[in-house]
C-alpha cells in the first residue's frame, strides 16, 4: 500500500469510530485518500475555528462601546456571600462613575442540585416553594448592602432553563457530549466529583464518626457509581493553556492563575455533566433523555449568558452584553469558572470573559466560617448595628484578595473610629465648621485670583500636597483597572490621612492672623482634598460620600470621575445640608458602644 494511504488510515483511526474501519479499508487507495483528506480538512477547520475564536474573543472583549458587565456567582439559597456582592457592586459603581451609564451587575441564586434537594427535604417542604421562600433573603441582603444589581437571576427562571437546554443541544450536536459509566467520590455540599488522590479518611471530632472527605474543602464525600453524560473537557487542554498564556491577567491575582495552569497541565479529565434523575430529580432534564439531569454546575455557569439573551440576538434595551468584563468569584470555585466555563464557551464558539477577580475567604478566629462550626456572621445584624457604609468600607478595606481575612467586631469599631470618624469625618468637621474662614470665598478666590500658581511659595509642602491631589484620581483608577478595589480604597484613605496631617502642620487658624492669602490657599487645598476623595469614594460608601459632597455643596451633576480632577469645579463651597453643632450634623457620629 502507498505510504500516503497508510498515513491516511492511521489518521482515519483517530477520526472514525473503530466499528467503521472495515468499511473504510476496502476502499481504493484513491477514494480512501480523498475521504481522509476531507476529514482532515474538517478537523483542521475546527482547530482553526477554535484558534480564530480565541483571537476574535480578545478583540471582542475590548470593544470600546460595550457596556461594562460584572457578575457574581449565583449563590445557593441556603448560604450567602456578602463580600462578593460588595466587590462586584463597587466595580459596577466605579464604571458608572467613569461615565458608563449602562454598566450592569448580575447576581442571583442557584436553585437546582442535590444540596437544594436535600435542604428542602430536611425542611419538609416542596423544593420549588423552598427556593421561592429562601431566594427572597438574598434579594433582601443585596438591598440591605445597597448593591445595585440589574437582574437577580434564578436558575428556575424559564428563560434560563431554555438557554441551558439550548447549550446542551449545541454541545451534543458538536459531538462534545458522550455517555459512559462513571465512578468516583462525590460531594453533595460541593456538587462535584473528587479523584481518589484528593480525598482521605477523617474523624469527626464532634461525633467520633469516620468518613471520607475532600482534602480541598474538608466536606464529606461518598463513593458513587452511575452512568452519566460526559463533556470532552480534555479536548480543550491545549486551547486553554494557549489562552492563559496569551491573557496573563485573565485570573487575578496572578498566583491563582498559576494554580489553574498547573491543574490544566497535569490533571485535565473529561467532565461528568449529568446525574441520574432518580438521584437528582431537582434539576433540568437532559434534552431527549429524561433519565438524566444536567449537572448543577453546568446549569449554574450558563446563567451568565442567559442574562445577555443568548442564543437570541442582543436586545437593545439589555445592557448586559457578553462577554463579561469581570466575573467576581471566591477562590474555592476557580476550577468551575476558570477551567470548565472557558472550555464550554470555546465549544460554543463564544468569547471568553475578560477577567476573573478571585478573592480569599473571611474567617473567624482563623477558621473558615460555616454553619457547622457555628461561626457564621449574620450580615443583616452587622449592617443594622454598624450601618451599611461602615460594613461596605470594612469589607473593601480589610477583605482579602490574596489572603484570608479574619472578621472581628472590634476591628470594625477600630476602622470606624480611626478611618471614618477620626479620619474623613474629623477632616470634614475641622474644615467646614471652621469659624475663621469661608470655604466658598476661598474656592472663589482660587478661581478668580489663580491661587493654583503657588510655585513661588517658600514652603514646598503646599506644592507637594497639591501635586499629590492632582495625581490621586489616576492612582485610584490604576488600582481599579487591575482590578484591586482594596488597593484603590487604601489610596483614597491615604489622602485623608495626609490631609489631616497637612491641616495640622499648616494651621490655617493661625495663618488668618498673619498671612491671609496663604490661609486661603491652605483652605482651598483642603476643600479640594475632600471634594476629590468624596467623589472617588462614592463606589465604596455611596451614602456617606453623597452626604460629604452635600456638606461641601458640590452639585449633583459635578460628581463624576472627570470632575475629580484638581481645580475642575469652582462652584462649590456652600453646604446644602445643615452642618449642625457637636455630634449633630457630623459625617460619622461617635458609636454608642465599644464592642
C-alpha positions as CSV (number, residue, x, y, z in Angstrom):
1,X,0.0,0.0,0.0
2,X,1.2,3.5,-0.7
3,X,2.8,5.3,2.2
4,X,0.3,8.2,1.9
5,X,-2.6,5.8,2.2
6,X,-1.0,4.1,5.3
7,X,-0.7,7.5,6.9
8,X,-4.3,8.3,6.0
9,X,-5.6,5.0,7.5
10,X,-3.7,5.9,10.8
11,X,-5.3,9.3,10.6
12,X,-8.7,7.8,10.0
13,X,-8.4,5.6,13.1
14,X,-8.3,8.8,15.2
15,X,-11.3,10.3,13.4
16,X,-13.7,7.4,12.7
17,X,-15.1,5.0,15.3
18,X,-13.3,1.6,15.2
19,X,-16.5,-0.2,14.0
20,X,-16.4,1.9,10.8
21,X,-12.9,0.8,9.9
22,X,-13.7,-2.4,8.0
23,X,-15.8,-0.3,5.5
24,X,-13.1,2.2,5.1
25,X,-10.2,-0.2,4.4
26,X,-11.9,-1.9,1.5
27,X,-12.0,1.4,-0.5
28,X,-9.5,2.0,-3.2
29,X,-6.4,4.0,-2.3
30,X,-7.6,7.0,-4.3
31,X,-11.1,7.0,-2.7
32,X,-9.6,6.4,0.7
33,X,-7.2,9.3,0.4
34,X,-10.0,11.6,-0.8
35,X,-12.1,10.7,2.2
36,X,-9.2,11.1,4.6
37,X,-8.2,14.5,3.2
38,X,-11.8,15.7,3.6
39,X,-11.9,14.5,7.2
40,X,-8.5,16.2,7.9
41,X,-9.8,19.4,6.3
42,X,-12.9,19.2,8.6
43,X,-10.7,18.6,11.6
44,X,-8.3,21.4,10.7
45,X,-11.2,23.7,10.1
46,X,-12.4,23.0,13.6
47,X,-9.0,23.6,15.0
48,X,-8.6,26.8,13.0
49,X,-12.1,27.8,14.1
50,X,-11.2,27.5,17.8
51,X,-7.9,29.5,17.4
52,X,-9.7,32.1,15.3
53,X,-12.3,32.2,18.1
54,X,-9.5,32.9,20.6
55,X,-8.2,35.8,18.6
56,X,-11.6,37.3,17.9
57,X,-12.5,36.8,21.5
58,X,-9.8,39.0,22.7
59,X,-10.7,41.7,20.2
60,X,-14.4,41.4,21.1
61,X,-13.7,41.7,24.8
62,X,-12.1,45.1,24.4
63,X,-14.8,46.7,22.3
64,X,-14.8,50.3,23.3
65,X,-18.6,50.7,23.1
66,X,-19.6,47.7,25.1
67,X,-21.2,48.4,28.4
68,X,-19.3,47.1,31.5
69,X,-20.7,43.8,32.6
70,X,-19.8,42.3,36.0
71,X,-21.2,39.2,37.6
72,X,-21.2,37.4,41.0
73,X,-21.6,33.7,41.4
74,X,-25.2,32.7,41.8
75,X,-25.5,31.5,45.4
76,X,-27.2,28.5,46.9
77,X,-30.4,29.6,48.6
78,X,-29.2,28.4,52.0
79,X,-25.8,30.2,52.0
80,X,-24.6,33.7,51.2
81,X,-21.6,35.8,50.3
82,X,-21.8,39.5,51.1
83,X,-18.2,40.2,50.3
84,X,-18.6,39.1,46.7
85,X,-21.7,41.2,46.3
86,X,-20.0,44.3,47.6
87,X,-16.9,43.8,45.4
88,X,-19.0,43.4,42.3
89,X,-21.1,46.4,43.2
90,X,-18.0,48.6,43.8
91,X,-16.8,47.7,40.3
92,X,-20.1,48.5,38.7
93,X,-20.4,51.8,40.5
94,X,-16.8,52.7,39.5
95,X,-17.6,52.3,35.9
96,X,-20.8,54.3,36.2
97,X,-18.6,57.0,37.9
98,X,-16.3,56.8,34.8
99,X,-19.3,57.6,32.6
100,X,-20.6,54.1,31.6
101,X,-24.3,54.7,32.5
102,X,-25.2,51.2,31.1
103,X,-22.8,49.3,33.3
104,X,-24.7,46.3,34.7
105,X,-24.3,43.8,37.5
106,X,-25.8,40.3,37.6
107,X,-26.4,38.2,40.7
108,X,-28.9,35.6,41.8
109,X,-29.5,32.2,43.3
110,X,-28.5,28.7,42.2
111,X,-31.7,26.7,42.9
112,X,-31.0,23.2,41.4
113,X,-28.9,20.3,42.6
114,X,-28.7,17.7,45.3
115,X,-27.8,20.3,48.0
116,X,-31.1,22.2,47.5
117,X,-33.0,18.9,47.1
118,X,-31.6,17.7,50.4
119,X,-32.2,21.0,52.2
120,X,-35.8,21.2,51.1
121,X,-36.4,17.6,52.2
122,X,-34.9,18.4,55.6
123,X,-37.3,21.4,55.9
124,X,-40.1,19.1,54.9
125,X,-41.3,21.4,52.1
126,X,-41.8,21.4,48.4
127,X,-38.4,22.1,46.7
128,X,-39.7,25.0,44.5
129,X,-41.5,26.6,47.4
130,X,-38.3,26.2,49.5
131,X,-36.4,28.1,46.7
132,X,-39.2,30.7,46.4
133,X,-39.1,31.5,50.1
134,X,-35.3,31.5,50.6
135,X,-34.2,33.4,47.5
136,X,-36.0,36.5,48.9
137,X,-33.4,36.6,51.7
138,X,-30.7,37.0,49.1
139,X,-32.6,39.9,47.5
140,X,-33.0,41.5,50.9
141,X,-29.3,41.1,51.6
142,X,-28.4,42.7,48.3
143,X,-30.8,45.6,49.0
144,X,-29.6,45.9,52.6
145,X,-26.0,46.2,51.4
146,X,-27.0,48.8,48.8
147,X,-26.0,46.5,46.0
148,X,-27.4,47.9,42.7
149,X,-27.9,44.7,40.7
150,X,-29.6,45.0,37.3
151,X,-31.0,41.5,37.4
152,X,-31.5,38.9,40.1
153,X,-31.5,35.7,38.1
154,X,-32.7,32.3,39.3
155,X,-31.8,29.0,37.7
156,X,-35.5,28.1,37.9
157,X,-36.3,31.1,35.6
158,X,-38.0,30.0,32.4
159,X,-35.5,31.8,30.1
160,X,-32.6,30.2,31.9
161,X,-33.9,26.7,31.5
162,X,-34.4,27.4,27.8
163,X,-30.8,28.6,27.5
164,X,-29.4,25.6,29.4
165,X,-31.3,23.2,27.1
166,X,-30.1,25.0,24.0
167,X,-26.5,24.9,25.2
168,X,-26.8,21.2,25.8
169,X,-28.1,20.6,22.3
170,X,-25.3,22.7,20.8
171,X,-22.6,20.7,22.7
172,X,-24.2,17.4,21.8
173,X,-24.5,18.4,18.1
174,X,-20.9,19.3,18.1
175,X,-20.0,15.9,19.5
176,X,-18.7,17.2,22.8
177,X,-21.1,15.1,24.8
178,X,-21.0,11.3,25.2
179,X,-22.4,8.8,27.7
180,X,-20.3,6.5,29.8
181,X,-20.2,4.7,33.2
182,X,-18.7,6.9,35.9
183,X,-17.5,6.2,39.4
184,X,-15.8,8.4,42.0
185,X,-16.1,10.3,45.2
186,X,-19.0,12.7,45.1
187,X,-19.6,15.7,47.5
188,X,-23.2,16.8,47.8
189,X,-22.0,20.0,49.5
190,X,-19.6,20.9,46.8
191,X,-21.7,19.3,44.0
192,X,-18.6,17.8,42.4
193,X,-16.6,14.6,42.0
194,X,-13.2,14.3,43.5
195,X,-10.4,11.9,42.3
196,X,-9.0,9.3,44.7
197,X,-5.9,11.4,45.2
198,X,-8.0,14.3,46.5
199,X,-9.8,12.5,49.3
200,X,-8.8,11.0,52.7
201,X,-10.3,9.4,55.7
202,X,-11.0,11.7,58.6
203,X,-12.5,11.5,62.1
204,X,-15.3,13.9,63.0
205,X,-14.3,15.3,66.5
206,X,-17.9,16.0,67.5
207,X,-19.4,12.6,66.7
208,X,-16.4,10.3,66.6
209,X,-17.6,9.2,63.1
210,X,-15.1,8.3,60.4
211,X,-15.8,9.2,56.8
212,X,-14.1,10.1,53.6
213,X,-13.7,13.8,52.9
214,X,-12.3,16.1,50.3
215,X,-8.7,17.3,51.1
216,X,-9.6,20.6,49.3
217,X,-12.8,21.6,51.1
218,X,-13.0,19.2,54.1
219,X,-16.5,18.2,53.2
220,X,-17.8,14.6,53.2
221,X,-17.7,12.6,50.0
222,X,-19.5,9.3,49.1
223,X,-18.5,6.7,46.6
224,X,-20.8,6.8,43.6
225,X,-21.1,4.6,40.5
226,X,-23.6,5.6,37.8
227,X,-24.0,6.1,34.1
228,X,-23.6,9.8,33.1
229,X,-23.1,12.0,30.2
230,X,-19.6,13.5,29.9
231,X,-18.2,16.7,28.3
232,X,-14.9,16.3,26.3
233,X,-13.1,18.7,28.6
234,X,-9.7,17.1,27.9
235,X,-10.0,18.1,24.2
236,X,-9.6,21.7,25.2
237,X,-6.3,21.3,27.2
238,X,-4.0,22.9,24.6
239,X,-6.5,25.7,23.7
240,X,-6.9,26.6,27.4
241,X,-3.2,26.7,28.0
242,X,-2.8,28.8,24.9
243,X,-5.4,31.2,26.0
244,X,-3.9,31.5,29.5
245,X,-0.5,32.2,28.0
246,X,-1.9,34.9,25.7
247,X,-4.0,36.5,28.5
248,X,-1.8,36.7,31.6
249,X,-4.3,38.9,33.5
250,X,-7.2,36.5,32.9
251,X,-7.2,35.5,36.6
252,X,-6.4,38.0,39.4
253,X,-4.2,37.6,41.5
254,X,-1.5,36.0,39.3
255,X,-0.5,33.2,41.6
256,X,-4.0,31.7,41.3
257,X,-3.7,31.8,37.6
258,X,-0.6,29.7,38.0
259,X,-2.6,27.2,40.1
260,X,-5.1,26.9,37.3
261,X,-2.4,26.4,34.7
262,X,-0.9,23.7,36.8
263,X,-4.2,21.9,37.2
264,X,-5.0,22.0,33.5
265,X,-1.5,20.9,32.6
266,X,-1.4,17.9,35.0
267,X,-4.9,16.8,35.7
268,X,-7.5,17.6,33.0
269,X,-10.0,14.9,32.5
270,X,-13.4,14.8,30.8
271,X,-16.2,16.2,33.0
272,X,-19.3,14.3,34.2
273,X,-22.1,16.6,33.2
274,X,-25.3,14.8,34.3
275,X,-26.6,12.8,37.2
276,X,-29.3,10.0,37.1
277,X,-32.7,11.6,37.6
278,X,-33.6,9.1,40.2
279,X,-30.8,10.6,42.4
280,X,-31.1,14.2,41.2
281,X,-34.7,14.8,40.5
282,X,-34.5,18.6,41.2
283,X,-32.7,19.7,38.1
284,X,-33.1,20.4,34.4
285,X,-33.6,17.2,32.4
286,X,-31.2,16.3,29.6
287,X,-32.9,17.1,26.4
288,X,-34.1,13.8,24.9
289,X,-33.2,11.7,28.0
290,X,-35.5,12.2,31.0
291,X,-33.4,9.6,32.9
292,X,-30.6,12.2,33.4
293,X,-30.5,15.6,35.0
294,X,-27.9,18.2,33.9
295,X,-25.0,18.7,36.3
296,X,-25.8,21.7,38.5
297,X,-22.5,23.5,37.8
298,X,-23.1,23.4,34.0
299,X,-26.6,24.7,34.7
300,X,-25.3,27.4,37.0
301,X,-22.5,28.7,34.8
302,X,-24.8,29.2,31.9
303,X,-26.7,31.9,33.8
304,X,-24.0,34.5,32.8
305,X,-25.1,34.2,29.1
306,X,-28.7,33.7,29.9
307,X,-28.8,37.3,31.1
308,X,-27.5,38.6,27.8
309,X,-30.3,37.0,25.8
310,X,-28.3,34.1,24.4
311,X,-28.9,32.5,22.0
312,X,-31.2,35.2,20.6
313,X,-29.9,38.4,19.2
314,X,-28.9,41.0,21.7
315,X,-31.8,43.1,22.9
316,X,-31.0,46.9,22.6
317,X,-32.5,47.7,26.0
318,X,-30.5,45.0,27.7
319,X,-27.2,46.5,29.0
320,X,-25.7,43.0,29.8
321,X,-23.6,42.4,26.7
322,X,-21.4,39.3,26.6
323,X,-18.6,38.8,27.3
324,X,-18.4,39.8,30.9
325,X,-15.7,42.3,31.7
326,X,-15.1,41.0,35.2
327,X,-16.5,37.9,37.0
328,X,-16.0,38.1,40.8
329,X,-15.7,34.7,42.5
330,X,-14.3,33.1,45.6
331,X,-11.1,31.2,45.4
332,X,-12.9,27.9,46.2
333,X,-14.8,27.9,42.9
334,X,-12.0,28.7,40.5
335,X,-11.9,25.3,38.8
336,X,-15.5,25.6,37.7
337,X,-15.2,29.1,36.5
338,X,-11.7,29.3,35.1
339,X,-11.5,25.8,33.5
340,X,-14.9,24.3,32.9
341,X,-16.6,27.6,31.9
342,X,-14.0,28.7,29.4
343,X,-13.9,25.3,27.8
344,X,-17.7,25.3,27.4
345,X,-17.6,28.8,25.9
346,X,-14.9,27.6,23.5
347,X,-17.1,24.7,22.5
348,X,-19.9,27.1,21.8
349,X,-17.6,29.4,19.9
350,X,-18.4,32.3,22.3
351,X,-15.9,34.9,23.6
352,X,-14.4,34.3,27.0
353,X,-14.7,36.7,29.9
354,X,-12.1,39.4,30.1
355,X,-11.1,38.7,33.7
356,X,-11.8,36.8,36.9
357,X,-11.3,38.6,40.1
358,X,-10.8,35.9,42.7
359,X,-10.9,36.7,46.4
360,X,-9.9,34.9,49.6
361,X,-12.3,34.0,52.4
362,X,-13.5,35.7,55.5
363,X,-12.6,33.7,58.6
364,X,-13.4,33.9,62.3
365,X,-10.7,33.0,64.8
366,X,-8.7,32.0,61.8
367,X,-11.2,29.3,60.9
368,X,-13.4,29.3,57.8
369,X,-16.9,30.4,58.5
370,X,-19.5,27.6,58.4
371,X,-22.9,26.8,59.9
372,X,-21.5,23.5,61.1
373,X,-18.7,25.3,63.1
374,X,-21.2,27.8,64.4
375,X,-19.0,30.8,63.5
376,X,-21.2,32.5,60.8
377,X,-21.8,36.2,61.0
378,X,-25.4,37.4,60.3
379,X,-24.9,40.2,57.8
380,X,-28.2,41.8,58.5
381,X,-27.3,42.2,62.1
382,X,-23.9,43.7,61.2
383,X,-25.5,46.2,58.8
384,X,-28.1,47.2,61.3
385,X,-25.5,47.6,64.0
386,X,-22.8,49.5,62.2
387,X,-24.5,50.9,59.2
388,X,-24.3,49.8,55.6
389,X,-21.5,52.1,54.5
390,X,-19.4,51.1,57.5
391,X,-19.7,47.4,56.6
392,X,-19.1,48.1,52.9
393,X,-16.0,50.1,53.9
394,X,-14.7,47.4,56.3
395,X,-15.1,44.6,53.8
396,X,-13.5,46.5,51.0
397,X,-10.6,47.8,53.2
398,X,-9.8,44.7,55.1
399,X,-11.2,41.9,52.8
400,X,-8.6,39.6,51.4
401,X,-7.9,39.4,47.7
402,X,-4.7,37.4,48.2
403,X,-5.1,36.1,51.7
404,X,-7.9,35.3,54.1
405,X,-9.2,38.0,56.4
406,X,-10.4,37.4,60.0
407,X,-13.7,39.0,60.8
408,X,-14.0,40.7,64.2
409,X,-16.5,43.3,65.5
410,X,-13.7,45.1,67.4
411,X,-11.9,45.7,64.1
412,X,-15.0,47.2,62.6
413,X,-15.1,49.6,65.5
414,X,-11.4,50.4,65.0
415,X,-11.9,51.1,61.3
416,X,-14.9,53.3,62.1
417,X,-13.1,55.3,64.8
418,X,-9.7,55.7,63.1
419,X,-10.6,55.8,59.4
420,X,-14.2,57.1,59.1
421,X,-14.9,59.2,62.1
422,X,-11.3,60.1,63.1
423,X,-10.1,60.5,59.5
424,X,-12.7,61.6,57.0
425,X,-15.3,62.8,59.5
426,X,-12.8,64.8,61.5
427,X,-11.3,66.4,58.4
428,X,-14.8,67.5,57.2
429,X,-15.7,69.0,60.6
430,X,-12.4,70.8,61.0
431,X,-12.7,72.4,57.6
432,X,-16.4,73.0,57.1
433,X,-17.1,74.1,60.6
434,X,-14.1,76.5,60.8
435,X,-15.2,79.9,62.2
436,X,-12.2,81.9,60.9
437,X,-12.6,81.2,57.2
438,X,-15.3,80.9,54.5
439,X,-14.8,77.8,52.3
440,X,-16.9,79.3,49.4
441,X,-14.8,82.5,49.5
442,X,-11.6,80.5,49.3
443,X,-12.8,78.4,46.4
444,X,-13.9,81.6,44.6
445,X,-10.6,83.3,45.2
446,X,-8.8,80.2,43.7
447,X,-10.8,80.7,40.6
448,X,-10.6,84.4,40.4
449,X,-7.0,85.0,41.5
450,X,-5.4,81.8,40.3
451,X,-4.3,80.6,43.7
452,X,-3.2,77.4,41.9
453,X,0.0,79.1,40.9
454,X,1.8,78.5,44.2
455,X,5.2,77.6,42.9
456,X,6.6,80.8,44.4
457,X,5.7,79.7,47.9
458,X,8.7,79.2,50.1
459,X,7.1,76.2,52.0
460,X,7.2,73.4,49.4
461,X,4.8,71.3,51.5
462,X,1.8,73.1,49.8
463,X,3.1,72.3,46.4
464,X,3.7,68.7,47.3
465,X,0.2,68.4,48.7
466,X,-1.3,69.9,45.5
467,X,0.7,67.6,43.3
468,X,-0.5,64.6,45.4
469,X,-4.1,65.6,44.9
470,X,-3.5,66.1,41.2
471,X,-2.2,62.5,40.9
472,X,-4.8,60.9,43.2
473,X,-7.5,60.1,40.6
474,X,-5.1,58.3,38.3
475,X,-3.6,56.4,41.2
476,X,-7.1,55.2,42.2
477,X,-8.0,54.5,38.6
478,X,-4.9,52.3,38.0
479,X,-5.8,50.2,41.1
480,X,-9.4,49.8,39.9
481,X,-8.2,48.8,36.4
482,X,-6.3,45.8,37.9
483,X,-9.0,45.4,39.4
484,X,-8.0,45.8,43.0
485,X,-10.7,47.7,45.0
486,X,-8.8,47.2,48.2
487,X,-5.7,49.0,46.9
488,X,-7.8,51.8,45.4
489,X,-9.6,52.4,48.8
490,X,-6.3,52.4,50.6
491,X,-5.1,55.1,48.2
492,X,-8.2,57.2,48.9
493,X,-7.8,56.9,52.6
494,X,-4.1,57.7,52.4
495,X,-5.1,61.1,51.0
496,X,-7.4,61.6,54.0
497,X,-4.6,60.8,56.5
498,X,-2.3,63.1,54.6
499,X,-4.9,65.9,54.6
500,X,-5.3,65.7,58.4
501,X,-1.5,65.9,58.8
502,X,-1.5,68.9,56.4
503,X,-4.2,70.8,58.2
504,X,-2.4,70.3,61.5
505,X,1.0,71.4,60.1
506,X,-0.3,74.3,58.0
507,X,-2.6,75.6,60.9
508,X,-4.9,77.8,58.8
509,X,-6.5,79.1,62.0
510,X,-3.1,80.8,62.8
511,X,-2.4,81.9,59.2
512,X,-5.6,84.0,59.0
513,X,-3.9,86.3,61.5
514,X,-0.6,87.0,59.7
515,X,-0.9,85.6,56.1
516,X,-4.5,85.7,54.8
517,X,-3.6,84.8,51.2
518,X,-1.7,81.7,52.3
519,X,-4.6,80.8,54.6
520,X,-6.9,80.9,51.6
521,X,-4.5,78.5,49.7
522,X,-4.5,76.1,52.6
523,X,-8.3,76.1,53.0
524,X,-8.8,75.6,49.2
525,X,-6.3,72.7,49.0
526,X,-8.1,71.0,51.9
527,X,-11.5,71.6,50.3
528,X,-10.2,70.1,47.1
529,X,-8.9,67.1,49.0
530,X,-12.4,66.5,50.5
531,X,-14.1,67.1,47.2
532,X,-11.8,64.7,45.2
533,X,-11.9,62.0,47.8
534,X,-15.6,62.4,48.2
535,X,-16.1,61.7,44.5
536,X,-13.6,58.8,44.3
537,X,-15.0,57.0,47.4
538,X,-18.6,57.0,46.1
539,X,-18.5,53.4,44.8
540,X,-17.4,52.2,48.2
541,X,-19.5,54.2,50.6
542,X,-22.2,55.7,48.4
543,X,-24.5,57.2,51.1
544,X,-21.7,58.8,53.2
545,X,-19.9,60.1,50.1
546,X,-23.2,61.7,49.0
547,X,-23.5,63.3,52.4
548,X,-20.0,64.6,52.3
549,X,-20.4,66.2,48.9
550,X,-23.7,67.8,50.1
551,X,-21.8,69.2,53.0
552,X,-19.3,70.7,50.6
553,X,-22.1,72.0,48.3
554,X,-20.9,70.0,45.3
555,X,-23.7,70.0,42.7
556,X,-25.2,66.6,41.8
557,X,-24.1,66.8,38.2
558,X,-20.5,67.6,39.2
559,X,-19.7,64.2,40.9
560,X,-18.3,62.1,38.1
561,X,-14.7,60.8,37.8
562,X,-13.9,63.5,35.3
563,X,-14.9,66.1,38.0
564,X,-12.4,64.6,40.4
565,X,-9.6,66.5,38.5
566,X,-7.9,69.1,40.7
567,X,-9.3,72.6,40.1
568,X,-12.2,71.4,37.9
569,X,-15.0,72.7,40.0
570,X,-15.2,76.3,41.2
571,X,-18.9,76.4,42.1
572,X,-18.9,74.6,45.4
573,X,-18.4,75.7,49.0
574,X,-21.9,76.4,50.3
575,X,-23.3,73.4,52.1
576,X,-26.7,72.2,51.0
577,X,-27.3,70.5,54.4
578,X,-27.3,71.6,58.0
579,X,-23.7,71.2,59.3
580,X,-25.0,71.4,62.9
581,X,-23.1,71.6,66.1
582,X,-21.3,69.0,68.1
583,X,-22.5,65.5,67.2
584,X,-25.4,66.8,65.2
585,X,-24.7,67.0,61.5
586,X,-21.3,65.2,61.7
587,X,-20.4,62.8,58.9
588,X,-19.6,59.9,61.2
589,X,-21.0,60.5,64.7
590,X,-19.5,58.6,67.6
591,X,-20.5,55.0,68.1
592,X,-22.8,54.2,71.1
593,X,-20.8,51.0,72.0
594,X,-17.3,49.8,72.3
595,X,-17.5,46.2,71.1
